[in-house]
Amino acid sequence: MRFGIHMPQRGGFARNVQRAAEIGCQTLQVFIGNPTSWNAPQLEPAEVARRRRVLQECAIDPLIIHTAYLVNLAAKKEEFHVKSCRLLRQTLHNAHLLGSPYVVLHIGSHGGRGYQEGMDLFISTLEKEMKDWPPGVELLLENTAGGGTSLGGTFISIGKILHSLGERAPLGVCLDTAHAWAFGYDFSSPEGLKKTMGELCEHIGMEKIKAVHLNDSSSPCGSYRDRHSHLGEGFIGPEGLKAFLSYPWPEKMPVILETPEMGTDRAAVNLARLRSYARESPEV
């Protein structure tokens, strides 16, 4: 596995990549632009070249782009839906320019229109939009913590999206441990891990997992509350995280930390803890 963090924007792209490499990151996740804005930046060729050069110099691979939080392909209001489609296209374009193979997307919310209508709109939107996506970039659907009007909390629902769009669709999955835990998937015991991974393999397939967000959770299992915690300090705990890491993941699987206080010294502490857990993980 290749370990990294989600790096905040402050400080500038090049400096942040260098800082990540200095604390031992092999991969990195970033926003391109303001995560709470509808406007994606237009990257000039010289800036693209500079960013690609620093990524190569710092041996950061892969670079993962996270979409802005506003993007919701199941939005009830047409205005938001149109803006979401446009912003996603812009994000995918920028990822292509930077050589990023993955763009992570929250599956979103049906906004009160109803679960099935929301899912139908999400799937039909992807089917329409993906025809114009740039080559070499996959959209990774991130599982949610569930609750309220959110979509994509269950592995079954994500599997249905993938199966509806077919094997050739440029889609994969980003598995978030804190979100899965909040929905009710247990990683904290051998029995819970076996059941959780069994459901994931059955409904999604390991070959579709292209990235992992490894986070502890400060909320109980099944709480539907998305509350990330420093590694080993939450309800999943050290043994649960070690067991998760012991699963036979692909050698180059990017594992991204989204723990609190990213961009501070705590990032290095969490990254060191992650490496320690990986070394101490039991045989499965």
TORKOL-4160 file (C-alpha; in steps of 0.2 Angstrom, whole numbers, padded with zeros to 4 digits, m for minus):
284
<pt num="1" X="0000" Y="0000" Z="0000"/>
<pt num="2" X="0005" Y="0018" Z="m0003"/>
<pt num="3" X="0001" Y="0030" Z="0012"/>
<pt num="4" X="m0003" Y="0048" Z="0011"/>
<pt num="5" X="m0014" Y="0062" Z="0018"/>
<pt num="6" X="m0027" Y="0074" Z="0012"/>
<pt num="7" X="m0018" Y="0090" Z="0011"/>
<pt num="8" X="m0027" Y="0107" Z="0013"/>
<pt num="9" X="m0024" Y="0121" Z="0001"/>
<pt num="10" X="m0016" Y="0134" Z="0011"/>
<pt num="11" X="0002" Y="0136" Z="0007"/>
<pt num="12" X="0001" Y="0133" Z="m0011"/>
<pt num="13" X="0001" Y="0117" Z="m0022"/>
<pt num="14" X="0020" Y="0115" Z="m0024"/>
<pt num="15" X="0024" Y="0118" Z="m0006"/>
<pt num="16" X="0011" Y="0107" Z="0001"/>
<pt num="17" X="0017" Y="0093" Z="m0010"/>
<pt num="18" X="0034" Y="0095" Z="m0004"/>
<pt num="19" X="0028" Y="0096" Z="0014"/>
<pt num="20" X="0019" Y="0080" Z="0011"/>
<pt num="21" X="0034" Y="0071" Z="0004"/>
<pt num="22" X="0044" Y="0077" Z="0019"/>
<pt num="23" X="0034" Y="0068" Z="0031"/>
<pt num="24" X="0034" Y="0052" Z="0021"/>
<pt num="25" X="0019" Y="0053" Z="0010"/>
<pt num="26" X="0019" Y="0042" Z="m0006"/>
<pt num="27" X="0002" Y="0048" Z="m0012"/>
<pt num="28" X="m0008" Y="0063" Z="m0009"/>
<pt num="29" X="m0026" Y="0069" Z="m0010"/>
<pt num="30" X="m0031" Y="0087" Z="m0013"/>
<pt num="31" X="m0045" Y="0099" Z="m0019"/>
<pt num="32" X="m0042" Y="0108" Z="m0035"/>
<pt num="33" X="m0050" Y="0125" Z="m0031"/>
<pt num="34" X="m0061" Y="0130" Z="m0016"/>
<pt num="35" X="m0071" Y="0115" Z="m0010"/>
<pt num="36" X="m0086" Y="0126" Z="m0006"/>
<pt num="37" X="m0086" Y="0136" Z="m0023"/>
<pt num="38" X="m0095" Y="0132" Z="m0039"/>
<pt num="39" X="m0080" Y="0139" Z="m0049"/>
<pt num="40" X="m0066" Y="0127" Z="m0053"/>
<pt num="41" X="m0049" Y="0135" Z="m0057"/>
<pt num="42" X="m0043" Y="0136" Z="m0075"/>
<pt num="43" X="m0025" Y="0130" Z="m0075"/>
<pt num="44" X="m0013" Y="0138" Z="m0087"/>
<pt num="45" X="m0001" Y="0126" Z="m0096"/>
<pt num="46" X="0014" Y="0133" Z="m0086"/>
<pt num="47" X="0006" Y="0130" Z="m0070"/>
<pt num="48" X="0001" Y="0112" Z="m0075"/>
<pt num="49" X="0019" Y="0109" Z="m0080"/>
<pt num="50" X="0025" Y="0116" Z="m0063"/>
<pt num="51" X="0013" Y="0105" Z="m0053"/>
<pt num="52" X="0017" Y="0089" Z="m0063"/>
<pt num="53" X="0036" Y="0092" Z="m0061"/>
<pt num="54" X="0035" Y="0094" Z="m0042"/>
<pt num="55" X="0024" Y="0078" Z="m0041"/>
<pt num="56" X="0037" Y="0069" Z="m0050"/>
<pt num="57" X="0052" Y="0076" Z="m0040"/>
<pt num="58" X="0043" Y="0071" Z="m0024"/>
<pt num="59" X="0038" Y="0054" Z="m0030"/>
<pt num="60" X="0020" Y="0057" Z="m0026"/>
<pt num="61" X="0010" Y="0044" Z="m0035"/>
<pt num="62" X="m0005" Y="0044" Z="m0037"/>
<pt num="63" X="m0012" Y="0061" Z="m0035"/>
<pt num="64" X="m0030" Y="0060" Z="m0030"/>
<pt num="65" X="m0042" Y="0074" Z="m0033"/>
<pt num="66" X="m0057" Y="0076" Z="m0022"/>
<pt num="67" X="m0072" Y="0085" Z="m0030"/>
<pt num="68" X="m0079" Y="0101" Z="m0021"/>
<pt num="69" X="m0092" Y="0097" Z="m0008"/>
<pt num="70" X="m0106" Y="0106" Z="m0017"/>
<pt num="71" X="m0106" Y="0093" Z="m0031"/>
<pt num="72" X="m0122" Y="0083" Z="m0030"/>
<pt num="73" X="m0128" Y="0073" Z="m0045"/>
<pt num="74" X="m0144" Y="0068" Z="m0037"/>
<pt num="75" X="m0149" Y="0086" Z="m0033"/>
<pt num="76" X="m0167" Y="0090" Z="m0032"/>
<pt num="77" X="m0166" Y="0108" Z="m0038"/>
<pt num="78" X="m0162" Y="0108" Z="m0057"/>
<pt num="79" X="m0150" Y="0123" Z="m0054"/>
<pt num="80" X="m0139" Y="0114" Z="m0042"/>
<pt num="81" X="m0139" Y="0098" Z="m0053"/>
<pt num="82" X="m0134" Y="0108" Z="m0069"/>
<pt num="83" X="m0120" Y="0117" Z="m0058"/>
<pt num="84" X="m0114" Y="0100" Z="m0051"/>
<pt num="85" X="m0112" Y="0092" Z="m0068"/>
<pt num="86" X="m0102" Y="0107" Z="m0074"/>
<pt num="87" X="m0091" Y="0107" Z="m0059"/>
<pt num="88" X="m0088" Y="0089" Z="m0060"/>
<pt num="89" X="m0083" Y="0090" Z="m0079"/>
<pt num="90" X="m0071" Y="0104" Z="m0074"/>
<pt num="91" X="m0063" Y="0094" Z="m0060"/>
<pt num="92" X="m0061" Y="0079" Z="m0071"/>
<pt num="93" X="m0053" Y="0090" Z="m0084"/>
<pt num="94" X="m0041" Y="0097" Z="m0072"/>
<pt num="95" X="m0037" Y="0080" Z="m0065"/>
<pt num="96" X="m0033" Y="0074" Z="m0083"/>
<pt num="97" X="m0021" Y="0089" Z="m0085"/>
<pt num="98" X="m0012" Y="0085" Z="m0069"/>
<pt num="99" X="m0010" Y="0067" Z="m0073"/>
<pt num="100" X="m0022" Y="0061" Z="m0059"/>
<pt num="101" X="m0030" Y="0045" Z="m0062"/>
<pt num="102" X="m0044" Y="0047" Z="m0049"/>
<pt num="103" X="m0057" Y="0059" Z="m0044"/>
<pt num="104" X="m0067" Y="0055" Z="m0028"/>
<pt num="105" X="m0085" Y="0060" Z="m0028"/>
<pt num="106" X="m0098" Y="0059" Z="m0013"/>
<pt num="107" X="m0113" Y="0051" Z="m0020"/>
<pt num="108" X="m0124" Y="0064" Z="m0013"/>
<pt num="109" X="m0141" Y="0067" Z="m0007"/>
<pt num="110" X="m0159" Y="0065" Z="m0015"/>
<pt num="111" X="m0164" Y="0081" Z="m0006"/>
<pt num="112" X="m0181" Y="0074" Z="m0001"/>
<pt num="113" X="m0186" Y="0068" Z="m0018"/>
<pt num="114" X="m0185" Y="0050" Z="m0012"/>
<pt num="115" X="m0172" Y="0037" Z="m0012"/>
<pt num="116" X="m0176" Y="0028" Z="m0028"/>
<pt num="117" X="m0178" Y="0044" Z="m0038"/>
<pt num="118" X="m0162" Y="0051" Z="m0032"/>
<pt num="119" X="m0153" Y="0035" Z="m0037"/>
<pt num="120" X="m0161" Y="0035" Z="m0054"/>
<pt num="121" X="m0156" Y="0053" Z="m0057"/>
<pt num="122" X="m0138" Y="0049" Z="m0051"/>
<pt num="123" X="m0136" Y="0034" Z="m0062"/>
<pt num="124" X="m0144" Y="0043" Z="m0077"/>
<pt num="125" X="m0133" Y="0058" Z="m0075"/>
<pt num="126" X="m0117" Y="0048" Z="m0074"/>
<pt num="127" X="m0123" Y="0038" Z="m0090"/>
<pt num="128" X="m0125" Y="0054" Z="m0099"/>
<pt num="129" X="m0110" Y="0063" Z="m0093"/>
<pt num="130" X="m0096" Y="0050" Z="m0094"/>
<pt num="131" X="m0097" Y="0050" Z="m0113"/>
<pt num="132" X="m0087" Y="0067" Z="m0112"/>
<pt num="133" X="m0075" Y="0063" Z="m0098"/>
<pt num="134" X="m0056" Y="0064" Z="m0102"/>
<pt num="135" X="m0047" Y="0048" Z="m0105"/>
<pt num="136" X="m0036" Y="0041" Z="m0091"/>
<pt num="137" X="m0047" Y="0047" Z="m0076"/>
<pt num="138" X="m0059" Y="0036" Z="m0066"/>
<pt num="139" X="m0072" Y="0043" Z="m0055"/>
<pt num="140" X="m0072" Y="0035" Z="m0038"/>
<pt num="141" X="m0088" Y="0034" Z="m0028"/>
<pt num="142" X="m0086" Y="0036" Z="m0010"/>
<pt num="143" X="m0097" Y="0027" Z="0002"/>
<pt num="144" X="m0107" Y="0039" Z="0014"/>
<pt num="145" X="m0111" Y="0038" Z="0033"/>
<pt num="146" X="m0129" Y="0037" Z="0028"/>
<pt num="147" X="m0144" Y="0045" Z="0038"/>
<pt num="148" X="m0156" Y="0058" Z="0032"/>
<pt num="149" X="m0157" Y="0060" Z="0013"/>
<pt num="150" X="m0140" Y="0054" Z="0009"/>
<pt num="151" X="m0136" Y="0040" Z="m0004"/>
<pt num="152" X="m0123" Y="0027" Z="m0006"/>
<pt num="153" X="m0121" Y="0021" Z="0012"/>
<pt num="154" X="m0123" Y="0003" Z="0009"/>
<pt num="155" X="m0111" Y="m0008" Z="m0002"/>
<pt num="156" X="m0127" Y="m0015" Z="m0010"/>
<pt num="157" X="m0132" Y="0003" Z="m0017"/>
<pt num="158" X="m0115" Y="0007" Z="m0023"/>
<pt num="159" X="m0114" Y="m0010" Z="m0032"/>
<pt num="160" X="m0131" Y="m0007" Z="m0040"/>
<pt num="161" X="m0124" Y="0010" Z="m0047"/>
<pt num="162" X="m0108" Y="0001" Z="m0054"/>
<pt num="163" X="m0118" Y="m0014" Z="m0062"/>
<pt num="164" X="m0131" Y="m0002" Z="m0069"/>
<pt num="165" X="m0117" Y="0007" Z="m0079"/>
<pt num="166" X="m0107" Y="m0008" Z="m0084"/>
<pt num="167" X="m0090" Y="m0015" Z="m0083"/>
<pt num="168" X="m0083" Y="m0003" Z="m0096"/>
<pt num="169" X="m0088" Y="0013" Z="m0086"/>
<pt num="170" X="m0074" Y="0023" Z="m0080"/>
<pt num="171" X="m0079" Y="0021" Z="m0062"/>
<pt num="172" X="m0072" Y="0014" Z="m0046"/>
<pt num="173" X="m0074" Y="0015" Z="m0027"/>
<pt num="174" X="m0066" Y="0025" Z="m0013"/>
<pt num="175" X="m0069" Y="0015" Z="0003"/>
<pt num="176" X="m0070" Y="0027" Z="0018"/>
<pt num="177" X="m0068" Y="0017" Z="0035"/>
<pt num="178" X="m0076" Y="0030" Z="0046"/>
<pt num="179" X="m0091" Y="0032" Z="0034"/>
<pt num="180" X="m0093" Y="0013" Z="0033"/>
<pt num="181" X="m0092" Y="0012" Z="0052"/>
<pt num="182" X="m0105" Y="0026" Z="0055"/>
<pt num="183" X="m0117" Y="0017" Z="0043"/>
<pt num="184" X="m0115" Y="0001" Z="0053"/>
<pt num="185" X="m0101" Y="m0009" Z="0045"/>
<pt num="186" X="m0090" Y="m0016" Z="0059"/>
<pt num="187" X="m0071" Y="m0016" Z="0058"/>
<pt num="188" X="m0067" Y="m0017" Z="0076"/>
<pt num="189" X="m0067" Y="m0036" Z="0078"/>
<pt num="190" X="m0062" Y="m0051" Z="0067"/>
<pt num="191" X="m0080" Y="m0057" Z="0065"/>
<pt num="192" X="m0086" Y="m0039" Z="0060"/>
<pt num="193" X="m0071" Y="m0037" Z="0048"/>
<pt num="194" X="m0075" Y="m0054" Z="0040"/>
<pt num="195" X="m0093" Y="m0050" Z="0038"/>
<pt num="196" X="m0090" Y="m0032" Z="0032"/>
<pt num="197" X="m0077" Y="m0037" Z="0019"/>
<pt num="198" X="m0088" Y="m0052" Z="0013"/>
<pt num="199" X="m0102" Y="m0040" Z="0009"/>
<pt num="200" X="m0090" Y="m0028" Z="0000"/>
<pt num="201" X="m0083" Y="m0042" Z="m0010"/>
<pt num="202" X="m0100" Y="m0048" Z="m0014"/>
<pt num="203" X="m0109" Y="m0032" Z="m0019"/>
<pt num="204" X="m0094" Y="m0021" Z="m0026"/>
<pt num="205" X="m0079" Y="m0032" Z="m0029"/>
<pt num="206" X="m0062" Y="m0029" Z="m0023"/>
<pt num="207" X="m0056" Y="m0025" Z="m0041"/>
<pt num="208" X="m0067" Y="m0010" Z="m0040"/>
<pt num="209" X="m0059" Y="m0003" Z="m0024"/>
<pt num="210" X="m0046" Y="0010" Z="m0031"/>
<pt num="211" X="m0042" Y="0020" Z="m0015"/>
<pt num="212" X="m0045" Y="0020" Z="0004"/>
<pt num="213" X="m0049" Y="0034" Z="0016"/>
<pt num="214" X="m0042" Y="0027" Z="0032"/>
<pt num="215" X="m0050" Y="0036" Z="0047"/>
<pt num="216" X="m0055" Y="0032" Z="0064"/>
<pt num="217" X="m0072" Y="0038" Z="0070"/>
<pt num="218" X="m0077" Y="0047" Z="0086"/>
<pt num="219" X="m0095" Y="0041" Z="0084"/>
<pt num="220" X="m0102" Y="0024" Z="0088"/>
<pt num="221" X="m0104" Y="0011" Z="0075"/>
<pt num="222" X="m0121" Y="0013" Z="0066"/>
<pt num="223" X="m0123" Y="0031" Z="0072"/>
<pt num="224" X="m0124" Y="0038" Z="0055"/>
<pt num="225" X="m0113" Y="0052" Z="0061"/>
<pt num="226" X="m0098" Y="0057" Z="0050"/>
<pt num="227" X="m0085" Y="0061" Z="0064"/>
<pt num="228" X="m0067" Y="0057" Z="0059"/>
<pt num="229" X="m0054" Y="0054" Z="0073"/>
<pt num="230" X="m0036" Y="0053" Z="0075"/>
<pt num="231" X="m0030" Y="0035" Z="0072"/>
<pt num="232" X="m0032" Y="0024" Z="0087"/>
<pt num="233" X="m0041" Y="0037" Z="0097"/>
<pt num="234" X="m0059" Y="0033" Z="0091"/>
<pt num="235" X="m0071" Y="0018" Z="0092"/>
<pt num="236" X="m0063" Y="0008" Z="0078"/>
<pt num="237" X="m0047" Y="0008" Z="0088"/>
<pt num="238" X="m0030" Y="0002" Z="0085"/>
<pt num="239" X="m0034" Y="m0017" Z="0084"/>
<pt num="240" X="m0048" Y="m0014" Z="0072"/>
<pt num="241" X="m0037" Y="m0003" Z="0060"/>
<pt num="242" X="m0023" Y="m0016" Z="0061"/>
<pt num="243" X="m0035" Y="m0030" Z="0056"/>
<pt num="244" X="m0042" Y="m0019" Z="0042"/>
<pt num="245" X="m0024" Y="m0016" Z="0035"/>
<pt num="246" X="m0020" Y="m0035" Z="0037"/>
<pt num="247" X="m0033" Y="m0038" Z="0023"/>
<pt num="248" X="m0024" Y="m0043" Z="0006"/>
<pt num="249" X="m0025" Y="m0026" Z="m0002"/>
<pt num="250" X="m0016" Y="m0023" Z="m0018"/>
<pt num="251" X="0002" Y="m0017" Z="m0016"/>
<pt num="252" X="0000" Y="0000" Z="m0024"/>
<pt num="253" X="m0017" Y="0004" Z="m0016"/>
<pt num="254" X="m0017" Y="0022" Z="m0011"/>
<pt num="255" X="m0022" Y="0024" Z="0007"/>
<pt num="256" X="m0027" Y="0042" Z="0012"/>
<pt num="257" X="m0029" Y="0049" Z="0029"/>
<pt num="258" X="m0042" Y="0062" Z="0032"/>
<pt num="259" X="m0039" Y="0064" Z="0051"/>
<pt num="260" X="m0042" Y="0080" Z="0060"/>
<pt num="261" X="m0029" Y="0094" Z="0059"/>
<pt num="262" X="m0022" Y="0089" Z="0042"/>
<pt num="263" X="m0008" Y="0101" Z="0037"/>
<pt num="264" X="m0002" Y="0102" Z="0054"/>
<pt num="265" X="0011" Y="0092" Z="0064"/>
<pt num="266" X="m0003" Y="0079" Z="0069"/>
<pt num="267" X="m0003" Y="0073" Z="0050"/>
<pt num="268" X="0015" Y="0067" Z="0053"/>
<pt num="269" X="0009" Y="0058" Z="0069"/>
<pt num="270" X="m0005" Y="0050" Z="0061"/>
<pt num="271" X="0005" Y="0044" Z="0046"/>
<pt num="272" X="0018" Y="0037" Z="0058"/>
<pt num="273" X="0004" Y="0028" Z="0067"/>
<pt num="274" X="m0003" Y="0021" Z="0051"/>
<pt num="275" X="0014" Y="0014" Z="0046"/>
<pt num="276" X="0016" Y="0006" Z="0063"/>
<pt num="277" X="m0001" Y="m0002" Z="0062"/>
<pt num="278" X="0003" Y="m0009" Z="0045"/>
<pt num="279" X="0019" Y="m0017" Z="0052"/>
<pt num="280" X="0009" Y="m0024" Z="0067"/>
<pt num="281" X="m0006" Y="m0030" Z="0057"/>
<pt num="282" X="m0010" Y="m0048" Z="0060"/>
<pt num="283" X="m0011" Y="m0062" Z="0047"/>
<pt num="284" X="m0028" Y="m0064" Z="0039"/>
